[in-house]
Amino acid sequence: MKVRTLIVDDEPLALERLSKLLQENPEIEIVGECANGREALSMIKSVVPDLIFLDVQMPELDGFGVVAGLAGQKMPVIIFVTAYDKFALRAFEVHALDYLLKPFDRERFQQALRRAIDQIKRNQPDELTRRLSDLIGELQSDSKASDRLAVKEEGRVLLLRLDDIDWIEAADNYVSLHVGKECHLHRETMSSLEERLAPDKFLRISRSTIVNVERIKELQPMFHGDYVVILRNGTRLSLSRNYRDKLNQLLGRTD
């Protein structure tokens, strides 16, 4: 019997490349392709794949969220496709779960696929579920302590230091990361990114803006409780009255 395989990645080129590589293997049957985590959860439940190539970093629901959403079900073998740096990858290796680090070559892909097929033939779902659970627990506990953000940009991955970000602007399912004179577009929702940022370093001052408190130079009161937030580089941002509690937090006030 062929290995029923699902591909999940929010980048069309990545989906296309994985599909072409998998089609070269006669043991593989591709049963679906998904571009986001929520779609993947639905399709996993309907097609019941044996193997999933799962992108880690996706908006709204990431790869770990997909795995968490499968709790209580028979767990497929998963090859994580990730842009994480080598320090985070240690967790995958400790828990004996395979991954492909973008960009990967054909040889590394074939190695991961061969391991996955062998694992499926051994059929040890309980052991796989335990290792996946341990991995997610470790990565989630470490995620807020991370001081870097992996940003996919023009076929490469930039590792931005969070402390270097001046301010962040919402753009639908993306955020614009303003770093000095540069601006980097990162595919993640504002709410999701906010959860990962240290609240003593970054404050959300409106629905569409998060600011690095170390970059704030001046606050100017406006009408109806609004403020203008002026950064050290001259950037002017608006603090909405609906986020007045954030201002009190910044000023260390409790009134």
Secondary structure, DSSP 8 states (H G I E B T S, - for coil): --EEEEEE-S-HHHHHHHHHHHHT-TTEEEEEEESSHHHHHHHHHHH--SEEEEES--SSS-HHHHHHTTTTS---EEEEEE---HHHHHHHHHTT--EEESS--HHHHHHHHHHHHHHHHH--HHHHHHHHHHHHHHHHHHHTT--EEEEEETTEEEEEEGGG--EEEEETTEEEEEETTEEEEE-S-HHHHHHHS-TTTEEEEETTEEEEGGGEEEEEE-GGG-EEEEETTS-EEEE-GGGHHHHHHHHT---
